[in-house]
């Protein structure tokens, strides 16, 4: 029975549909804030960089107390509220643009709201998925969500660029806003009752200790702790070099924007393939072995980007490296997500996912700034090479074993789940 033919029920189907439409909308509006700032407000590189960094940083700070708040509330109403909040905030930008009142300050405020709402929604969505899907089906469910993400990544950015070119700089952002409205309707259609989560202690209100409960759980778990350090560092190193690679390819090697986009859109097919293979690999080799192997392999590719040159050969090199990296991520991500959910009690899922996301986004922001300075002191190519060499050491942060699991047996279900 292939994972693709396994039915997970009508309620998961609605959650999957809601996830799919909002994910497609997000990738349709890829880099929309930066492009709107440049095309509609004549913003320079410093203003665009500050917009991206400040919006993300403030959004992360706002999201910190929201994880514990979400934990003790029904998850689907929270998800619907976050979708409606993102719809309202994003739609304010096309409205202001039409009225001639759009400003960088408004873009900053909306980016903060969107960043905080994204983290809050994802924390609630992880808990919702765990409640809707049987533990044995979590990997299949996460594999489908991962495949949806890579499909949207392939199609969204090129189509979004075409939409912007045909209908103006705010068109793709308006489409993204509508996708959140459709997502809210999909989540509403899940139906069925959802009991209010009960606290396991006698204190009915939010406490200061709740803010750190997610991090405490992560750092106390012998499997989640190394996975946390590994994924945070790997994602940070990959994202930190992304703007440097753009400068190198488009600014210095002469690649056109469409060639640059093609170099990263086509390899996303690897993510789609990897996500489809994940379930079968775990069934054959076990969860821990797949995590260790795929996690190690995904660290071996990035250093190759430092050798990109001009012309067709350079384009093929980038596509090959990115395909290998993304295929390994396509296998690793749903297995890792399932493991995280499995090892997290239901009354701590939202706080754990929120803490994980906050740390990841903060690390990406910090490393992106640091690598920008490193590139200024050395060169973009040297900075990319250093990040790739550091990535080669990240497999040492992967868990060597899973307590309570027999490494010789496939991990059909190692507890409960992730998201």
One Martini backbone bead per residue (centre of mass of N, CA, C, O) as a GRO file, in nm:
protein
  419
    1UNK     BB    1   0.084   0.043   0.030
    2UNK     BB    2   0.089   0.341  -0.068
    3UNK     BB    3   0.090   0.658   0.048
    4UNK     BB    4  -0.087   0.781  -0.187
    5UNK     BB    5  -0.346   0.562  -0.115
    6UNK     BB    6  -0.382   0.665   0.167
    7UNK     BB    7  -0.636   0.722   0.388
    8UNK     BB    8  -0.708   1.012   0.624
    9UNK     BB    9  -0.959   1.158   0.564
   10UNK     BB   10  -1.164   1.433   0.553
   11UNK     BB   11  -1.029   1.620   0.766
   12UNK     BB   12  -0.748   1.613   0.646
   13UNK     BB   13  -0.831   1.713   0.367
   14UNK     BB   14  -0.896   2.004   0.462
   15UNK     BB   15  -0.622   2.069   0.582
   16UNK     BB   16  -0.465   2.023   0.320
   17UNK     BB   17  -0.614   2.232   0.149
   18UNK     BB   18  -0.546   2.476   0.325
   19UNK     BB   19  -0.241   2.445   0.302
   20UNK     BB   20  -0.216   2.456  -0.006
   21UNK     BB   21  -0.337   2.740  -0.064
   22UNK     BB   22  -0.147   2.904   0.128
   23UNK     BB   23   0.124   2.806   0.010
   24UNK     BB   24   0.079   2.905  -0.275
   25UNK     BB   25   0.039   3.202  -0.197
   26UNK     BB   26   0.318   3.245  -0.069
   27UNK     BB   27   0.485   3.173  -0.334
   28UNK     BB   28   0.350   3.381  -0.516
   29UNK     BB   29   0.469   3.609  -0.289
   30UNK     BB   30   0.761   3.603  -0.337
   31UNK     BB   31   0.920   3.885  -0.232
   32UNK     BB   32   0.695   4.113  -0.225
   33UNK     BB   33   0.795   4.332  -0.030
   34UNK     BB   34   1.053   4.404  -0.182
   35UNK     BB   35   0.921   4.465  -0.460
   36UNK     BB   36   0.732   4.687  -0.364
   37UNK     BB   37   0.948   4.875  -0.251
   38UNK     BB   38   1.092   4.910  -0.526
   39UNK     BB   39   0.848   4.966  -0.737
   40UNK     BB   40   0.655   5.167  -0.550
   41UNK     BB   41   0.900   5.322  -0.347
   42UNK     BB   42   1.206   5.335  -0.426
   43UNK     BB   43   1.380   5.143  -0.273
   44UNK     BB   44   1.664   5.056  -0.127
   45UNK     BB   45   1.876   4.821  -0.004
   46UNK     BB   46   1.864   4.916   0.292
   47UNK     BB   47   1.555   4.925   0.323
   48UNK     BB   48   1.501   4.632   0.242
   49UNK     BB   49   1.672   4.497   0.462
   50UNK     BB   50   1.526   4.629   0.705
   51UNK     BB   51   1.250   4.518   0.645
   52UNK     BB   52   1.322   4.217   0.672
   53UNK     BB   53   1.461   4.217   0.952
   54UNK     BB   54   1.254   4.372   1.130
   55UNK     BB   55   1.000   4.209   1.072
   56UNK     BB   56   1.109   3.937   1.177
   57UNK     BB   57   1.211   4.016   1.461
   58UNK     BB   58   0.944   4.132   1.574
   59UNK     BB   59   0.767   3.888   1.513
   60UNK     BB   60   0.916   3.695   1.702
   61UNK     BB   61   0.872   3.853   1.965
   62UNK     BB   62   0.560   3.844   1.953
   63UNK     BB   63   0.540   3.517   1.944
   64UNK     BB   64   0.641   3.410   2.218
   65UNK     BB   65   0.360   3.435   2.392
   66UNK     BB   66   0.168   3.271   2.187
   67UNK     BB   67   0.231   2.975   2.238
   68UNK     BB   68   0.107   2.943   2.525
   69UNK     BB   69  -0.171   3.054   2.445
   70UNK     BB   70  -0.242   2.825   2.240
   71UNK     BB   71  -0.220   2.563   2.412
   72UNK     BB   72  -0.511   2.653   2.585
   73UNK     BB   73  -0.652   2.629   2.298
   74UNK     BB   74  -0.827   2.606   2.039
   75UNK     BB   75  -0.688   2.556   1.727
   76UNK     BB   76  -0.884   2.632   1.493
   77UNK     BB   77  -0.962   2.921   1.581
   78UNK     BB   78  -0.671   3.022   1.567
   79UNK     BB   79  -0.622   2.966   1.267
   80UNK     BB   80  -0.851   3.142   1.162
   81UNK     BB   81  -0.756   3.406   1.290
   82UNK     BB   82  -0.479   3.416   1.143
   83UNK     BB   83  -0.593   3.420   0.858
   84UNK     BB   84  -0.764   3.681   0.891
   85UNK     BB   85  -0.529   3.861   0.973
   86UNK     BB   86  -0.364   3.823   0.712
   87UNK     BB   87  -0.576   3.918   0.517
   88UNK     BB   88  -0.611   4.206   0.628
   89UNK     BB   89  -0.318   4.302   0.619
   90UNK     BB   90  -0.254   4.246   0.316
   91UNK     BB   91  -0.502   4.408   0.189
   92UNK     BB   92  -0.400   4.694   0.280
   93UNK     BB   93  -0.193   4.733   0.050
   94UNK     BB   94  -0.366   4.754  -0.210
   95UNK     BB   95  -0.542   4.979  -0.101
   96UNK     BB   96  -0.316   5.188  -0.054
   97UNK     BB   97  -0.211   5.187  -0.344
   98UNK     BB   98  -0.470   5.289  -0.484
   99UNK     BB   99  -0.474   5.554  -0.284
  100UNK     BB  100  -0.165   5.655  -0.244
  101UNK     BB  101  -0.069   5.543   0.081
  102UNK     BB  102   0.186   5.395   0.061
  103UNK     BB  103   0.436   5.258   0.293
  104UNK     BB  104   0.701   5.143   0.472
  105UNK     BB  105   0.556   5.133   0.743
  106UNK     BB  106   0.331   4.943   0.651
  107UNK     BB  107   0.509   4.709   0.562
  108UNK     BB  108   0.629   4.660   0.842
  109UNK     BB  109   0.370   4.600   1.000
  110UNK     BB  110   0.274   4.364   0.821
  111UNK     BB  111   0.529   4.186   0.856
  112UNK     BB  112   0.491   4.145   1.158
  113UNK     BB  113   0.212   4.017   1.155
  114UNK     BB  114   0.284   3.783   0.965
  115UNK     BB  115   0.509   3.653   1.135
  116UNK     BB  116   0.344   3.599   1.393
  117UNK     BB  117   0.110   3.441   1.254
  118UNK     BB  118   0.277   3.211   1.139
  119UNK     BB  119   0.379   3.089   1.404
  120UNK     BB  120   0.101   3.049   1.538
  121UNK     BB  121  -0.027   2.872   1.323
  122UNK     BB  122   0.187   2.640   1.319
  123UNK     BB  123   0.149   2.556   1.611
  124UNK     BB  124  -0.154   2.482   1.581
  125UNK     BB  125  -0.127   2.285   1.338
  126UNK     BB  126   0.037   2.064   1.477
  127UNK     BB  127  -0.179   1.995   1.690
  128UNK     BB  128  -0.405   1.934   1.489
  129UNK     BB  129  -0.271   1.699   1.342
  130UNK     BB  130  -0.237   1.514   1.589
  131UNK     BB  131  -0.553   1.495   1.639
  132UNK     BB  132  -0.645   1.385   1.340
  133UNK     BB  133  -0.405   1.174   1.345
  134UNK     BB  134  -0.271   0.889   1.352
  135UNK     BB  135   0.034   0.791   1.450
  136UNK     BB  136   0.081   0.594   1.196
  137UNK     BB  137   0.006   0.861   0.987
  138UNK     BB  138   0.209   1.100   1.017
  139UNK     BB  139   0.414   1.055   0.788
  140UNK     BB  140   0.215   1.072   0.556
  141UNK     BB  141   0.112   1.355   0.618
  142UNK     BB  142   0.390   1.501   0.611
  143UNK     BB  143   0.454   1.417   0.319
  144UNK     BB  144   0.220   1.573   0.185
  145UNK     BB  145   0.300   1.853   0.286
  146UNK     BB  146   0.583   1.854   0.162
  147UNK     BB  147   0.495   1.816  -0.134
  148UNK     BB  148   0.329   2.076  -0.143
  149UNK     BB  149   0.557   2.272  -0.094
  150UNK     BB  150   0.731   2.198  -0.349
  151UNK     BB  151   0.516   2.255  -0.558
  152UNK     BB  152   0.481   2.557  -0.484
  153UNK     BB  153   0.783   2.629  -0.535
  154UNK     BB  154   0.779   2.573  -0.840
  155UNK     BB  155   0.519   2.755  -0.927
  156UNK     BB  156   0.488   3.028  -0.775
  157UNK     BB  157   0.719   3.238  -0.849
  158UNK     BB  158   0.679   3.250  -1.159
  159UNK     BB  159   0.377   3.328  -1.144
  160UNK     BB  160   0.411   3.579  -0.966
  161UNK     BB  161   0.582   3.737  -1.170
  162UNK     BB  162   0.363   3.743  -1.390
  163UNK     BB  163   0.147   3.888  -1.225
  164UNK     BB  164   0.310   4.144  -1.175
  165UNK     BB  165   0.356   4.215  -1.477
  166UNK     BB  166   0.041   4.233  -1.551
  167UNK     BB  167  -0.094   4.374  -1.253
  168UNK     BB  168   0.131   4.447  -1.059
  169UNK     BB  169   0.301   4.472  -0.746
  170UNK     BB  170   0.022   4.374  -0.565
  171UNK     BB  171  -0.112   4.112  -0.682
  172UNK     BB  172   0.023   3.870  -0.529
  173UNK     BB  173  -0.060   3.969  -0.245
  174UNK     BB  174  -0.364   3.951  -0.290
  175UNK     BB  175  -0.365   3.647  -0.347
  176UNK     BB  176  -0.254   3.567  -0.072
  177UNK     BB  177  -0.485   3.678   0.096
  178UNK     BB  178  -0.704   3.494  -0.028
  179UNK     BB  179  -0.574   3.225   0.065
  180UNK     BB  180  -0.643   3.273   0.368
  181UNK     BB  181  -0.945   3.272   0.337
  182UNK     BB  182  -0.961   2.983   0.222
  183UNK     BB  183  -0.826   2.847   0.461
  184UNK     BB  184  -1.040   2.918   0.671
  185UNK     BB  185  -1.265   2.759   0.529
  186UNK     BB  186  -1.124   2.481   0.544
  187UNK     BB  187  -1.104   2.465   0.854
  188UNK     BB  188  -1.409   2.494   0.904
  189UNK     BB  189  -1.477   2.218   0.739
  190UNK     BB  190  -1.375   1.996   0.932
  191UNK     BB  191  -1.512   1.975   1.187
  192UNK     BB  192  -1.614   1.893   1.471
  193UNK     BB  193  -1.496   1.849   1.770
  194UNK     BB  194  -1.311   2.063   2.022
  195UNK     BB  195  -1.154   2.047   2.292
  196UNK     BB  196  -1.050   2.201   2.563
  197UNK     BB  197  -0.764   2.245   2.693
  198UNK     BB  198  -0.600   2.115   2.974
  199UNK     BB  199  -0.446   2.168   3.248
  200UNK     BB  200  -0.197   2.003   3.458
  201UNK     BB  201  -0.262   2.235   3.646
  202UNK     BB  202  -0.402   2.482   3.873
  203UNK     BB  203  -0.327   2.709   3.675
  204UNK     BB  204  -0.529   2.916   3.462
  205UNK     BB  205  -0.295   3.102   3.392
  206UNK     BB  206  -0.050   3.264   3.253
  207UNK     BB  207   0.294   3.200   3.277
  208UNK     BB  208   0.624   3.261   3.263
  209UNK     BB  209   0.709   2.955   3.232
  210UNK     BB  210   0.555   2.902   2.959
  211UNK     BB  211   0.761   3.044   2.766
  212UNK     BB  212   0.987   2.789   2.830
  213UNK     BB  213   0.865   2.501   2.785
  214UNK     BB  214   0.962   2.431   2.500
  215UNK     BB  215   1.268   2.447   2.553
  216UNK     BB  216   1.276   2.243   2.785
  217UNK     BB  217   1.179   2.001   2.624
  218UNK     BB  218   1.396   1.999   2.407
  219UNK     BB  219   1.658   1.994   2.600
  220UNK     BB  220   1.560   1.720   2.759
  221UNK     BB  221   1.569   1.570   2.493
  222UNK     BB  222   1.786   1.339   2.338
  223UNK     BB  223   1.666   1.399   2.040
  224UNK     BB  224   1.569   1.699   2.012
  225UNK     BB  225   1.824   1.852   2.078
  226UNK     BB  226   2.000   1.776   1.826
  227UNK     BB  227   1.786   1.852   1.617
  228UNK     BB  228   1.769   2.148   1.690
  229UNK     BB  229   2.063   2.223   1.633
  230UNK     BB  230   2.078   2.118   1.345
  231UNK     BB  231   1.837   2.264   1.201
  232UNK     BB  232   1.912   2.553   1.280
  233UNK     BB  233   2.193   2.559   1.144
  234UNK     BB  234   2.129   2.466   0.860
  235UNK     BB  235   1.916   2.680   0.790
  236UNK     BB  236   2.095   2.925   0.848
  237UNK     BB  237   2.320   2.865   0.635
  238UNK     BB  238   2.141   2.857   0.387
  239UNK     BB  239   2.000   3.142   0.417
  240UNK     BB  240   2.260   3.323   0.446
  241UNK     BB  241   2.353   3.256   0.131
  242UNK     BB  242   2.129   3.351  -0.062
  243UNK     BB  243   2.204   3.656  -0.120
  244UNK     BB  244   2.496   3.590  -0.214
  245UNK     BB  245   2.418   3.420  -0.461
  246UNK     BB  246   2.266   3.646  -0.603
  247UNK     BB  247   2.507   3.836  -0.633
  248UNK     BB  248   2.691   3.640  -0.786
  249UNK     BB  249   2.503   3.564  -1.028
  250UNK     BB  250   2.372   3.848  -1.110
  251UNK     BB  251   2.611   4.060  -1.048
  252UNK     BB  252   2.890   3.884  -1.156
  253UNK     BB  253   2.792   3.645  -1.378
  254UNK     BB  254   2.521   3.737  -1.555
  255UNK     BB  255   2.257   3.644  -1.464
  256UNK     BB  256   1.938   3.623  -1.502
  257UNK     BB  257   1.651   3.622  -1.330
  258UNK     BB  258   1.531   3.368  -1.477
  259UNK     BB  259   1.778   3.189  -1.428
  260UNK     BB  260   1.777   3.206  -1.123
  261UNK     BB  261   1.493   3.089  -1.085
  262UNK     BB  262   1.546   2.821  -1.236
  263UNK     BB  263   1.779   2.715  -1.048
  264UNK     BB  264   1.544   2.678  -0.801
  265UNK     BB  265   1.289   2.541  -0.922
  266UNK     BB  266   1.373   2.268  -1.050
  267UNK     BB  267   1.502   2.125  -0.786
  268UNK     BB  268   1.220   2.089  -0.633
  269UNK     BB  269   1.166   1.807  -0.740
  270UNK     BB  270   1.337   1.668  -0.522
  271UNK     BB  271   1.138   1.721  -0.288
  272UNK     BB  272   0.905   1.559  -0.405
  273UNK     BB  273   1.052   1.289  -0.417
  274UNK     BB  274   1.147   1.267  -0.121
  275UNK     BB  275   0.861   1.279   0.013
  276UNK     BB  276   0.768   1.007  -0.130
  277UNK     BB  277   1.006   0.821   0.004
  278UNK     BB  278   0.998   0.836   0.317
  279UNK     BB  279   0.801   0.610   0.403
  280UNK     BB  280   0.952   0.366   0.274
  281UNK     BB  281   1.224   0.407   0.420
  282UNK     BB  282   1.117   0.372   0.708
  283UNK     BB  283   0.991   0.089   0.667
  284UNK     BB  284   1.280  -0.038   0.600
  285UNK     BB  285   1.504   0.129   0.808
  286UNK     BB  286   1.401   0.348   0.983
  287UNK     BB  287   1.393   0.645   1.137
  288UNK     BB  288   1.687   0.691   1.239
  289UNK     BB  289   1.842   0.615   0.980
  290UNK     BB  290   1.713   0.830   0.799
  291UNK     BB  291   1.791   1.076   0.959
  292UNK     BB  292   2.099   1.031   0.949
  293UNK     BB  293   2.137   1.008   0.641
  294UNK     BB  294   1.983   1.257   0.534
  295UNK     BB  295   2.125   1.462   0.726
  296UNK     BB  296   2.408   1.412   0.610
  297UNK     BB  297   2.362   1.457   0.302
  298UNK     BB  298   2.252   1.760   0.324
  299UNK     BB  299   2.556   1.867   0.412
  300UNK     BB  300   2.723   1.806   0.118
  301UNK     BB  301   2.637   2.050  -0.098
  302UNK     BB  302   2.685   2.365  -0.047
  303UNK     BB  303   2.991   2.395  -0.121
  304UNK     BB  304   2.944   2.385  -0.439
  305UNK     BB  305   2.848   2.691  -0.476
  306UNK     BB  306   3.145   2.819  -0.476
  307UNK     BB  307   3.190   2.703  -0.798
  308UNK     BB  308   3.042   2.896  -0.957
  309UNK     BB  309   2.984   2.987  -1.291
  310UNK     BB  310   2.946   3.078  -1.596
  311UNK     BB  311   2.688   2.984  -1.765
  312UNK     BB  312   2.577   2.670  -1.821
  313UNK     BB  313   2.763   2.529  -1.616
  314UNK     BB  314   2.673   2.696  -1.371
  315UNK     BB  315   2.372   2.623  -1.384
  316UNK     BB  316   2.409   2.315  -1.355
  317UNK     BB  317   2.551   2.318  -1.085
  318UNK     BB  318   2.326   2.445  -0.917
  319UNK     BB  319   2.106   2.238  -0.986
  320UNK     BB  320   2.255   1.990  -0.874
  321UNK     BB  321   2.298   2.082  -0.585
  322UNK     BB  322   2.000   2.155  -0.521
  323UNK     BB  323   1.879   1.881  -0.579
  324UNK     BB  324   2.032   1.721  -0.363
  325UNK     BB  325   1.950   1.891  -0.119
  326UNK     BB  326   1.634   1.879  -0.156
  327UNK     BB  327   1.599   1.573  -0.155
  328UNK     BB  328   1.705   1.533   0.133
  329UNK     BB  329   1.496   1.721   0.262
  330UNK     BB  330   1.243   1.564   0.164
  331UNK     BB  331   1.310   1.328   0.357
  332UNK     BB  332   1.378   1.460   0.636
  333UNK     BB  333   1.140   1.650   0.720
  334UNK     BB  334   0.900   1.446   0.775
  335UNK     BB  335   1.059   1.272   0.978
  336UNK     BB  336   1.127   1.494   1.176
  337UNK     BB  337   0.835   1.590   1.226
  338UNK     BB  338   0.737   1.323   1.341
  339UNK     BB  339   0.935   1.292   1.573
  340UNK     BB  340   0.857   1.552   1.723
  341UNK     BB  341   0.560   1.472   1.776
  342UNK     BB  342   0.609   1.200   1.918
  343UNK     BB  343   0.798   1.352   2.156
  344UNK     BB  344   0.530   1.528   2.211
  345UNK     BB  345   0.312   1.628   2.407
  346UNK     BB  346  -0.002   1.755   2.364
  347UNK     BB  347   0.048   1.991   2.598
  348UNK     BB  348   0.334   2.093   2.411
  349UNK     BB  349   0.326   2.156   2.105
  350UNK     BB  350   0.293   2.464   2.065
  351UNK     BB  351   0.543   2.547   2.234
  352UNK     BB  352   0.752   2.385   2.075
  353UNK     BB  353   0.702   2.501   1.788
  354UNK     BB  354   0.742   2.795   1.863
  355UNK     BB  355   1.033   2.774   1.971
  356UNK     BB  356   1.154   2.660   1.713
  357UNK     BB  357   1.073   2.892   1.520
  358UNK     BB  358   1.199   3.128   1.667
  359UNK     BB  359   1.491   3.024   1.661
  360UNK     BB  360   1.520   2.990   1.356
  361UNK     BB  361   1.458   3.285   1.270
  362UNK     BB  362   1.676   3.420   1.446
  363UNK     BB  363   1.918   3.269   1.322
  364UNK     BB  364   1.882   3.359   1.033
  365UNK     BB  365   1.909   3.662   1.085
  366UNK     BB  366   2.192   3.655   1.215
  367UNK     BB  367   2.347   3.501   0.986
  368UNK     BB  368   2.283   3.693   0.758
  369UNK     BB  369   2.433   3.935   0.879
  370UNK     BB  370   2.708   3.796   0.922
  371UNK     BB  371   2.751   3.710   0.618
  372UNK     BB  372   2.752   3.994   0.507
  373UNK     BB  373   3.011   4.079   0.654
  374UNK     BB  374   3.192   3.852   0.546
  375UNK     BB  375   3.162   3.933   0.245
  376UNK     BB  376   3.286   4.219   0.282
  377UNK     BB  377   3.569   4.111   0.381
  378UNK     BB  378   3.579   3.917   0.145
  379UNK     BB  379   3.343   3.724  -0.022
  380UNK     BB  380   3.080   3.562  -0.144
  381UNK     BB  381   3.233   3.299  -0.210
  382UNK     BB  382   3.375   3.262   0.064
  383UNK     BB  383   3.118   3.261   0.241
  384UNK     BB  384   2.992   3.012   0.108
  385UNK     BB  385   3.224   2.817   0.174
  386UNK     BB  386   3.213   2.841   0.482
  387UNK     BB  387   2.924   2.740   0.515
  388UNK     BB  388   2.975   2.461   0.381
  389UNK     BB  389   3.190   2.364   0.584
  390UNK     BB  390   3.011   2.384   0.837
  391UNK     BB  391   2.791   2.186   0.737
  392UNK     BB  392   2.978   1.926   0.754
  393UNK     BB  393   2.946   1.926   1.085
  394UNK     BB  394   2.631   1.880   1.152
  395UNK     BB  395   2.600   1.561   1.184
  396UNK     BB  396   2.713   1.562   1.488
  397UNK     BB  397   2.412   1.667   1.592
  398UNK     BB  398   2.295   1.409   1.554
  399UNK     BB  399   2.136   1.146   1.662
  400UNK     BB  400   2.273   0.835   1.744
  401UNK     BB  401   2.007   0.766   1.912
  402UNK     BB  402   1.698   0.596   2.019
  403UNK     BB  403   1.536   0.573   2.289
  404UNK     BB  404   1.366   0.258   2.283
  405UNK     BB  405   1.500   0.174   2.012
  406UNK     BB  406   1.550  -0.048   1.748
  407UNK     BB  407   1.791  -0.014   1.505
  408UNK     BB  408   1.699  -0.287   1.341
  409UNK     BB  409   1.415  -0.152   1.332
  410UNK     BB  410   1.147  -0.030   1.214
  411UNK     BB  411   0.975   0.286   1.264
  412UNK     BB  412   0.650   0.278   1.262
  413UNK     BB  413   0.633   0.392   1.577
  414UNK     BB  414   0.791   0.644   1.798
  415UNK     BB  415   0.501   0.732   1.929
  416UNK     BB  416   0.382   1.019   1.773
  417UNK     BB  417   0.507   1.337   1.671
  418UNK     BB  418   0.482   1.624   1.434
  419UNK     BB  419   0.511   1.972   1.239
   0.00000   0.00000   0.00000
